[in-house]
Amino acid sequence: MGGSSTTSDVFNAIAEAQRRDILDALITGEKAVGTIVDDLAMSQPQVSKHLRVLSEVGLVRCRADGRRRLYRLEPARLRPFHEWLAKYERAMNDRLDRVDAYLKELQHSEGEGQ
């Protein structure tokens, strides 16, 4: 599978709101397709299609349990997304720290003015 394939990219996989809903549904643990269908009130073909995409990028793993197929989350596969997001968290925290320092400075100068 080539790198240009939309399904090979974790970012593309989680860009779809319904796929994020499926990941959310799996946070609590392993579930069968039918349970996800019931939880999210989505059609079974829709859920299966989204699970296939999530499986292709490794965000979910599937195992057979008799005739049922159980899906579970592979949170480690979210690392590229987490690392990307961390840059923005650092930038945001730097800004908040600067705002904080500015507010403290204002309070300090107001205190002197009294």
Order of alpha helices (4+ residues) and beta strands (2+ residues): alpha-alpha-beta-alpha-alpha-beta-beta-alpha
